[in-house]
Amino acid sequence: MASLLLQAFMVALALLPALASREDPDIEVVAAMLRRRLPAYAAEQIDLALVSGEEGFSIAPGPFGRVAISATNPVALASGVHHYLKNSANASISWQATGGDNLREALPPKGFPLPTPVPAAKTTPFKWRYYLNTCTYGYSTVWWNWERWEQELDWMALQGINMPLAMLGTEWVWTEVFTKDFNLSATELGEFFSGPAFLPWHWMGNLDQWGGPLPAHWIQRGRQLQHQFLRRAREYGMKPVLPAFAGFVPPALQQAFPNASIHRASGWNGMASTHYLAASDPLFSQIGEAFLKRLCAEFGRGERMFSADLYNELIPPSSDTAYLQATTASVYEVLQKVAGEGTIWVVQGWMLHADPSFWQPPQIQAFLNGPPEGGIVMLDLYAEVSPMWKPTQGMYSHPWIFSTIFNFGGRSGLYGRLEQLVRGIDAALEANASIGRSLHGLGAAPEAIETDPIMYDLLFEQVWSSPATSNLTDWVGLWAARRYTSWGETVPAAAVEAWQLLRAGPYACERSQEGPVGSLIAARPAFTPVFGSSPTDLYYDPKLVLRAWELLLTLPGESPLITKTTYVHDVADIGVQALTNLALARHAEAVTAYASKDLTAFRLAGEHFLAIVNDTDTLASTQEGRLLGQWIKSARLCAASGAEDAAVPRLPEANLYEVNAKLLITLWAYKNSTLHEYSYRLWGGLIGSFYYQRWQQWFSAVAAALESGRAFQEAAFESAAFESAIQDWEESWVQDLHHEAFPDEPTLRGAQVRAAAAAIFARHFEATPQGEIGGTGIIS
């Protein structure tokens, strides 16, 4: 009897954490996340508990084969779960667009206990773990619904993020402020707000109205999403960073307040200059306070962190240090007056990179010295490449966050700086001990997400690792094995070796460039295409990518790995990069043939190039989250159901969103803007309907010139009628509403993707008779 009583007591004891989670909301939010991400039988075997002490988590075996995880707050608790899943269960998490989670395959089937946890106890030197960039709200998240945001907030918690940027609903607050507090009309605001895809640059004062008008339904939609976002973020114990007034105002405000000190900003990338209100003007405080009061009344619940970017790629009107210090003092005074003591102003430090000749040490110090000590936090954006904490002696003793930019514009391509990232974090931590101890956080501020998951996993693993990861060869091997693990199966050595080659290739960038090598496939056709800050010459041996692709393709057909979503994604993604690299060589052959006036060789090179583009489209069309049709569909679904929105007289709401969606990732701005292709995507449907068509027109035009004996020199071409015709064609493509022509589901799945990839590999990289691809007549 005593033995039975003891067993019953032990069972009850084991169930206490699960019962407690239903009563403690700080535990329940993590338990609910486990139910969303894990099979129910697995989630039920993990016991969660909250404890007091230094921020961190601990993992230990529980009774009856259960897993016991305790932590000091919900985000740390979720991080402990992630640590267990990675290091004991060999499982991985990832965005759906980069292969998805590998949880259900890696964990044992129902009826088996979870793997025994490796005991661990972790703390962190980073008080804040920041996430998102203002630009992310355009390049990635613009069309998201609540279901997608919920997934991202879960991902944030698992990665240890506790300081997300929360910009949704901004236009709703401004509508309330300007129409009710300052008597502007809806029509006047229509000349201020941009279209949905361009709102991030509107928030930062780079543009007004572009891509608009903004439908009233969109404004209400943002309000609802912000409530949902903040509710979940607060449940996790995160500290969201909310928007604040940066001084940019509607043009109509100048007429309403003719004596106000309203000026034109310095201008940005050829767009019409926006209007800003001088911080010294009493109206600045009135508007700033009105915005925060309405923001906090609608969304606020004691938040103390706010974002306001005054000079994102804009030059201040004066370099005078007194002016700069007074300006930032005025901004902070508004924040503190409404939000109270302890308010923190979070600033994206990109301006220090964009305009280094302006932002010299005196100007940086003056900017930072406006708010009181601890009142301003600088995000050292791009710290993994060009850290500003070094020339500023650790941001002159003001709090700062080591923040990364792993992607610019959402541009496609394998890219990363694994070694440089780890070295940079180590250097910052080491220096922090001697130059002010003002490093308070670690973060990721990519312009776009859902690319290169290996970089995010390495970054956020450093939250709980001190010193930083030392042996990247071992780390990458373990990371790749987790990505492909299936319970009871051995991960093929070839799959792990493939990622070691990628580590030594595209993920070993050391030179100064923003994002991956520019893809000629996505370039506006020319003899020497230019991608701004993305050079088109490779910084690594392309054979590394080709061999990695080949290794994945050599797996036997009966291998269970070839149907896994992570493998299916990777075999297509790496193949797209290999073809992109090959396009460089084929384009060079075409240029050489043109210079030699060899029409036959030019046509053959063109046929090869276009075949590469076509096959790239085939591969990209197999990838979830890499489809133009999905991007457009998600945009159109944001529209209000039923009748057209009366605020959009030119287009129905869904059509406006479709044009925004296509414009952002192609022309971006007006047709001859330098921003074209800044946000190019190697996506299925976009490659075939846009990039392929452009290049085919170019090759045909140049071939016709060669055949007739006319010169088709680049200087003449760039300024001649052909480029103008191409730009007109691009603009027409953006405006045409043919969304139904683009598939919104992958064209192939599972083993079909491997078969298609193998055929494409053989066609382009295995020994074949010269000219096999050519002669199809696609270049007339």
N, C-alpha and C positions, 0 to 999 in steps of 0.2 A: 504493500500500500504506500509506504513512504517513497519507494522508487517511482511509483506512478504519480504521486503528488509532485515530486521534484520535476518529472518530465513535463507535467502540466504547467508548472511554474515557469520552466524554461521556455516553453512555447509562448506563454503569455508575455514573457519578457521580450522575446524576439518580435512580437507583434506590436509592442508599445510604440516604437518609432513610427510605424505606419499609421497607428491610431492617432498619434500626436500630430502627424502632418495634416490631418483633416481639421485640427483645431488651430494650429499655428499657421497663419497665412504666409509667413516667411519661409516655412518649409513647404507648404502646399504649392507655392508657385513653382518650385523646382520639381516637386513630385508630378505636377501636371505636365511640365515640360518633358519629363521622362516618359509619361504615358503617350505623349505625342510622338516622341522620337524612337522609342524602343518597343519591341513586342511586349504585350501586357505581362506575360509570365516572367520576363526579364526585369521589367520595372518593379515588379512586386518583390524581387529578391534583394533590392537595394534599400538599406535603412539609412535615413537621413536625420541629422540632428544639428542643432545650433548650440554653440558654446561661446563663452566670452574669452577675451584675450587679444593678442596681436593678430592682425588680419592674416588669415590663412586657412588651411584645411588639413585634415588628417584622414588617412585611409587605413583600415585594418580588417582582418577577417572577422566576421560576425558569427553568432551561434548558428548551428545547423547549416553551415555552408553559405550563410548569407554574407553580404558585403556591407560593411559599416563605414559611412562617410560622415564626418562632422566638420563644421566650419563656423566662422564668425559672422557670416552674413549670407544672403541668398546667392549673390554672384560668386563668392568664394566656394559656396557649396556646389554650385553648378560646375565650377572649375575643377573641384575635386572629383566630380562624376566624370568629367572629360579626361582627367588624368588617369583615372581607373580604366576607362574604356580604351585609352591609348596603350597604356603600359602593362595592363594585366590581361585585357581581352583582345589586344591587337586589332582594334577597330578604329575607324576614322570617320570624321564628319567633314562635310564639304557642301558647298552650294550645289543645287541641282544642275545648274549650268556648267559646273566643272566636274560632273560625275556623280554627285550626290553622296549621301551617307553610305558607309559600308558597315552598318550596325547589324542589320538583320541577317546578313550573310556571315559575319564574323562571330556572332554570338552563338552559343550552342542551342540546339533545337529544344522545343518544349519538352519538359520531363528531365532535363539535365540541369545541374546546378551551374551557376555562373562561374567563370574561372576564379580561383582563389586570388584575392588581391595581394599585390606586393605592398607591404606596409610602407607608408610614406607620410611625411609631415612637412608642409611647405608654408613659407611666409613670403612676403614680397617687399622689395624696397620702393615700389611704385604706388603711391597713394592714389593716383588717378590713372585710369587706362582709357584713353580717348579714342573715339571712333567717328568716322565720316568726315567729309569735306563738303562745303557748301555746294561745290560742283556735282557731287554724287547725286544730289537731288534732281539733277537734270540728266546726266549721262547714264544713270542706272535705275534710280528708284522712282522716276517721275510717274510711271503708269502703275505702280504697285497698288494692290488692294490690301485690306487688313490681313487676309490669310498670308500673304507674302511678307508683310511687315512682322507678323507674329513669328514666322520662321526666322527672320533676321534677328529679332530680339532674343530668341532662344539661342541662336548662334553666338550673339554677343555675350550672353551670360556664360555659355560653355567656354568661351575664349577668355573670360575674366574681365570683359569690358564693363566699366561702371560709369562712363561719362560720354554718352552719345549726343551728337548734335541733333536737335529736334526742331526742324524748320517748317514743319507742316502747319497749315492754318494761318500763315503770316498774312495773306491777303484778306482773310476775314477780319482780322484785327484792324488792318489799315482801312478797310471799308468802313468799319464802325467809327474809327477815329476821324477820318477826313469828311465823311458825310454827316456825322452827328455832332462832332466837336468843332469842325472848321468849315462846315456848310458847303463843301464841294459836291458836285453832282455826280451821278453814276457815269454820265457821259464824259466828264472831266477825268474821272478815274480810268475810264476806258482808254484814254490817251496816255496813261501812266503805266498800267500793268502790262506785262508782256504775255505771250502765249505760255502754256504750261511748261513746255520743254526748255524755255529760256528764263524761267523765274530765278534760278540761282544768280545769274549775271545781272538781273534786275535788282535783286536784293543787295548786291555789292556795288551798285551804282554804275555798272558798265553799259547798260542799255535800258531804254524804256520802249514799251509798245511792240517790240519786234515779235512776230509770230502771233500777235493778238488778233482780235480782242479776247479778253479772258472771260469765259462764260460764268454767269452767276452760279450755275450748278457746280462748277469746279471749285469756287470759293467755299461753298457749303461742304463739298466733299472733303476739302482739306481740313476744315474745322472738325468734322467727324473723325477723320483719321488721326488728327493730333490728340484728340481726347483718348482714343484707343491706344495710341503709341505711349502717351504719358502714363496712362493707367497701368499698363504692363511694366514699363520701365520703373515706375515707382514701386510696384509689387516686388520687383527684383532688388530694390534698394539702390538703383542707379541714380545718378545726379544728372538729369538731362540739361543740356545747354540750350537755352531758349533765345529767340531773336530779340534784338533791341534796336533802337533808332540810331542809324549811322549818319543821318543828315540829309539823305536823298529824298526829294519831295516832288510832287506832281508839278508840271509846268504851270497849271492853272493857279497854284498857290501864289505865284508872283502877282497875278492880277487881283487876287483876293487880299493880299497884303503887300501893296506896292512899296512900302517903306522897309520891308524886310530885306535882310542882307542875303539875297539869293543869287548864286553865281552858276556859271557853267563849269562842269568838271573838265579835266584835261583831255578827255576823249579816250576811246578804247577801240583799237582794231578797225578804225574807219566807221564805226557806228556813230550816230548822232550823239553829241555830248549831252549828258544828263544834267539835272539841276540839283545843287546842294545848298543847304542853308548853313550859314556860318555858325559855328558853335558858340560864338560870342553874342549872337543875337538872342534877346529874351524869348523869341518865338521858338528857338531850338529847345529850350527847357520845357516850354508848354507842350510842344508836340511830343517830345520824348517822354514826358511824364504821362501824357494822355495815352500814348501807346502802351506803356508798361502797366498802367492801371487797368486798362481794358484787357490786356494780355493776362495779367494775374487774376483778374476777376473771372475770366473765362476758363483759363487753363491752370493758373498758378496754384501751388499748394506748398508755399514756403521755399520755392526754388531760389537759389542764390547765384546761379551761373548764367551768364548772358553773352551772346555773340554779337559783335557789330564790327564790320570791316569797313573802315573809312577809305582806305587807299589800295584796294586790290587792283594792281596794275594801273593805278591812277597816280599822277604826281600831285602832291600837295601844292597849294598855291604859294607857299612860302617855305623856305628852308630855315627860317629863323627859329632858333631853339625855344625862345619864349613863346612864339606862336604855337609851335607843336605841343609844348607842355600845357599851355592854357587850353588848347583844343581837347586833349585827352582828359584833362582835369574836368572840363565841362561835361564830357560824355559820362565820366564816372559819377559825377555829382548827381546827374539825373538817375542813374541806376541806383545809387545809394539812397536817394531821397524816397524812392518808391519801394525798393526791395529791402532796404534796411542795412544794418551793420553786417559786415561779413560778406557783402556782395562781391562777386568775382567777375571781371570782364575778361573773356577769353578772345584772344586775337589770333587769327591765322597769320603766320609770319611770312607768307609768300611774298609780300611786298619787298622784303629785304633781298630776295633773290631777283625779283622782276626789275627792280630799279636800284642796283647797288651803288651807282654813282650819286644818287640822291641820299640814300640811307647810309651816311657815314656815322662813325661812333657818336659824335655830338647829337645828331638828329635822332638816332636810336635811343640814346639815353634820355633825351628830352621827352620823346614819345612815352617812354616807360615811366618817367618820373611824375607824370601828371596825376595819376591816381595815388592814393596812399600805399604804404608798404603792404604787399600781399593782395592788393586790389586788382592787379592785372596779371594775367597768365599768358605767356607767349607760346604759341605752338611753333616749335622749330621744325616747320615743314621741310621735308627733303633732307632731314638730318642724316640719313644713311648715305647721302651722296655729298652734300655741301652743308655741313653743320654750321649754323650761325652761332651756336654757343661758344665756339672757339674764339672768333674775333670779338665777341661781346663779353668775354670773361665770365661765361656762364650767365648770360643775359643780365649782367650788371647787378647780380644778387636778387633780381626779381624771379618769381617762380616761372619755370618753363617746363615744357613737355617734349621729350624726344619723339618726334613724329615723322612718319614715313609717307612717301607718295609712291606706291607700287604701280600705279597706272595713270596715264594722262589721256583724258578724252575718251576712254573706253576703247582705245585702239587695240586691235588684235595682234597677237604674236606672243611667243614664249619669251619671257624676260624676267630677270631677277638679279639680285646682288646678295647671294647667301653669305659669302665670306665678308663682304663689306658691311653688311648689316650687323653681324655678330661683332666684328671689330669696332664698329661705331658705338654700339651699346656699351661694350666693355670700356672703351675710352671715355665715354661720358660718365659712367659710374665711377671710374678711377679718378677722373678730374674733379668730379663733384665733391669728393672728400676734401679737396684743397682750395676750391674756388667758389666758396659761398654756400655750398650745400643747398642749391636752389633747384636742382633737378627733382621734380615732384611726380613725373609721370612718364608713361610710354604710350604711344598711340599710332594709329593708322589713319591717314587722311587722304586716301586715294581719290582721284577725280572720278574714277569708276571702279566698281567691284566686279565680282564673279569672274576673275581671271587669276591665274597663277596661285592656286591655293597653298602651294608649298611655302610661299613667302609669308603668308598670314599665320600659318601654323608655326613657323620658326619664330616669327616676331612675338606672338602671344605666349609661346612657351617660355620666353624669357621673363615674363611677368613673375613666374614662380621659380626661376632658375637664377642663382647667383653663385659664382660668376656665370656669364653667358655660355651657351653651348660651345664646347671646345673642339670636338672632333666631328666635323661636318660629314665626313665620309660615312662614319657609323650612323650619324643621325639621319642622313638621307636614305641609307639602306633600310633602317627601321621604318622610316616614313613610307617608303615605297612598299615595303612588305605589308604594313597595315592597310594601305590603300587597296591591295589586291587580296587580302586574306579572306578565305572561306573556311568555316569551321570544319576541322578534320582533314583539310587539304594542305598540301605544301605549296607555298608560293614559288613558282618557277624562278630559278636564279636569273634567267634572261630578263625577266621583268624588272628585277631589282637592278641589274646591270644597266638596263636602259636608262634608268633615272640617274645613275652615277655618271653616265655620259652627258646627260642633260645638265647635271650639276657642273660639269667641266665646260659646258658650252653656253647655251643661252642664259643659264642662271649664274654665270660667273662674270657678269658685266662689271667692269671697273672704270670705263671711260665716261666722260661727261655727256650724257644724252638723256632725254626725257622719254622713257618708255622703250618699247621694243624697236628693233630695226624697222624702218619704214618699208611697207610692202609695195612693190611696184604694181602688183595686181590692183591695188586700190588707188594708185596714183592717177591724177589727171594725165592723160597720155602726152608724152613729150620725149625728146631724145635724152634729156637729162631731167627727169622728174625731181621735184624738190618737196620735202616734207617738213620744212621749218626746222624744229629742234629734233627731228627724227632722221638721222642719217640713213642712207640706204646701203651702205657698205657694212658687211658683217664684222663683228668684233670677235667671232669665234670660227672655228673650222666647221663648215657645213656638214662635213662627214660625220661629226658627232651626232647631229640630229638624225641624219640619214641612217646611221648604224643603230641608233636607239629605236627608230621606227622599224627597222628590219628585225631587231630582236623581238619586238612585240609581235610581229607578223609571223615569226618562226615557231610560235607556240603550236603544239599539235592541235588538230581540229577537235579532238575529243576533250581537250582541257576545259574544265568548268569555268576557267577564267574568261574565256572569250565571249561569254554572255553577260558578264558582270558590267554594270553601268559605268564603273570607274575605268575598266579596260576599254569598253566601247568608246567612251569619251576620249580617252588618251590616244587610242590608235588612230582616231580621226584627227584629233588636235595636233598631234606630232606630225601626222601626214600633211596637214595644211601648212605647217611651218616648213617642212621639207620641200614642198612644192613652191612655196613662196620664195625660198632660197634659190631654187632652180630657176625661177622666173628671172632672177637677176642675170644669170648666165645667158639665158635665151634672149633677153632684151639687149645685152651687150653684143651678141652675135648679130642682131638686127641692125644695131647702130654701125657696126663694122661693115656689114654688107652695104648699107646705104652709103657710107663714106667711099666705098669702093665702086659704087654705082652698079652693084651686082644684083640685078632684079631677082634672079632665081634664088640666090642665097637669102635675100631679104624676105621673099615670100615664104621660104622654107622655115626661116627663123620665126616669122610671124605665125605660121601654122603651129609650130611647136609651142610658142608662147600662149596662143589662144587655147590650145589643147590643155595646157597646164591650168589656165584659168577655169576652163570647163570642169576639169577633174577636181579642182579645189572646191568648186561649187557643189559637186557631188558629195565630197567628204563632209563639207560644212553642213550640208542638208541632212545629215544623219544625227546632228548634235542637238540635244534638248537645250534650249536657251540660246541657240546660235542661229535662229531662223528669223528672217525678216518678217515672215507671216505672223510669228508669235508676237514680235515687237508691235506690229501694226494692230493686231487683234487686241492686245492688252491696252493699247491707246484708245481704240474705238470703244472698248467696254467701259471706259471711264465716263462716257457720255451719259447724260440723263436719258432714261427710257421715255418713250412717248414723243410728244411734239418737239419741234425745234426750239432751242432756247432763243427767246426774243432778243437777247443781247448780242446775238451773232447773226447779223443780217446777211453776211456774205456766204456763209457755208453752214450747213447743219453742224451741230457740235461735234459729232463723231468724225466728220470729214475734216474739220479744223484740227482735231487731234492727230489724224492720220498725216496731214501735211506737216504738222510740227514734228512728228516722229521721223518722217523721212528727211526733212530739212536738216535736223540736228546732226544726223549721221552722214550727210553728204555735203551739201553746200554750206551749211551752218548759217551763213548770213546771205547777203546779196550775191549775185552770181559770180562776180569777179573779186570777191573778198579773199584775203589771204587766209581766212579761216577754213576754206574748203578742205575737206578730208581731215580736219583736225580730229574728228571723232569717227574715222572710218572703222568699219567692222567687216571682218571676213566671215560673213554670214550667208547661209544658204538662201538663195533667192535674190539677195542684194548683189552677190558676185555675178550671178548669171544675167540678171536683168539690167544692171547698171554698169559694173566694171567691165564685164565682157563686151557689152555693146559699145562702150566708149573705145576700148582698145581695137575692136574690129573696125570701127569707123576710121581710126587713126591709121592702122596698117593699110587699109584699102586706099586711103587718100595718099599716103606716102608712096605706095606701090604705083598708083596711077601717075604720080609726078615722075617717078623714076622711068616708067614706061614711055612717057612722052618726052623725056629728056629735060624736063623742067627742074630747076633747083628747088629744093624744099628745105631750105636751111632753117635751123631752129629759130634764129632771131626773127626771120620773116614769119615763120609759122606761129610763134607765140603771139604776135600782134596782128596776125592776118585774119581773114574771114573764117578760116577753119576753126580756130579756137573760139571765136565768137559763136559759131554754129554749134560747137560742142557745149558751150555754156548755155545756149538757148535750149538745147536738147536736155541737158541736166535739169534745168528749171522746169521744163515741161514734164519730165519724169516725176519730179517732186510733186507737182500740182495735180497730175493725173490721178484719179481715184480708181486704182485697179487692185485693191487689196485682196480681192478674191482670187487673184492669179497666183498668190504666194502661199504655199503650204504652211500650215501652222502646227504640223506634227512632223517628226522625223520621217524621212522617206524610207529609211532602212533601220532595222533594229537587230540587236544581238549579233549572232554569228554572220548575218548578212553584211554587217559593217566591215568585219574583218575580211570577208571575201572580196568586197568591193575595193577595200584598201590594198589588198594583195594584188589585185588586177591592175590598179593604178600604179603601184610600185613597180610591177613588172614592165608596164608600158613605158615608164619614163626613166627607170634606173637600171634595168637589166639590159644586157647586150642585145640590141636589135638591129636589123638592117637599117642603114642610113636612110632617113626620109620616110620611115614607116608611118609616122604621124602626119606627115605632110600630104599634099595633093588632094585635100578634101574640098578645095574650092571656096573656103570661107574667106579668103582674101582675094577679091576680084581685081 
